[in-house]
Amino acid sequence: MNLTQLSLPEQAIFVLAALVLLVSFILLSQTRLTAAIHAFAWQGALVAVVAALVGWVGADAHLYLSAGLTLALKALLIPWMLHRLVRRLDMDAEREALVHPALVALTGTLLVVFAYWLVLPLERLAVTDTRNLLAISLATVLMGFWMLVVRAQAVAQVLGFMSIENGLFLGAVAATRGMPLVVELGVAFDVLVAMILFGVFFFQIRESIDSLDTDRLDRLAETEEEA
């Protein structure tokens, strides 16, 4: 795809979507929880702007409401809730050491290449200039799943889960110009409820074993099985 053949708003959509994927790499490699939460907030804001621009290009007014909902939920409310949770758990300065960070980043790059290869037949059939959003959204989803695998901190895994939802929303905007508004409101409510349940769950874990490291939970489970 030649960017010069696209209009200025369409070029902006592609660049902003690429930045969403870049933030996924930042989330994957960020060791401080507070910095990772800030990165997630920026990712949510970028997704909201992409949705608004797609609505502008396609003259689809309901995407403006979707963009506003995404901005309020992903860039403001959920990051604020996570910041409050981290402070209450006294994890502001906590760092998570990544095992083989270079290998983690390399695998993330391979996932992006795989996403573009997988979406290539769909791109050839697509008629919109924003078809590359499909590849970027799939790569964002895969990066979120990879974050769930490599990160041991429970809060970081929640950020990976939320990043997956960002990728799915971006894919819906690219493929169908957004889901029906009722569906989007239902998904937003589910995500908010899930965030509240995660917070309750984290407090229960912290009170039980004084840690949110999932590797420690695995070791504890293995010890109980051996006993």
Secondary structure as GFF3:
##gff-version 3
##sequence-region A 1 227
A	DSSP	three_ten_helix	3	5	.	.	.	ID=ss1
A	DSSP	alpha_helix	8	29	.	.	.	ID=ss2
A	DSSP	alpha_helix	33	57	.	.	.	ID=ss3
A	DSSP	alpha_helix	62	70	.	.	.	ID=ss4
A	DSSP	pi_helix	71	77	.	.	.	ID=ss5
A	DSSP	alpha_helix	78	88	.	.	.	ID=ss6
A	DSSP	alpha_helix	101	125	.	.	.	ID=ss7
A	DSSP	alpha_helix	132	150	.	.	.	ID=ss8
A	DSSP	alpha_helix	154	176	.	.	.	ID=ss9
A	DSSP	alpha_helix	181	209	.	.	.	ID=ss10
A	DSSP	alpha_helix	214	226	.	.	.	ID=ss11
###
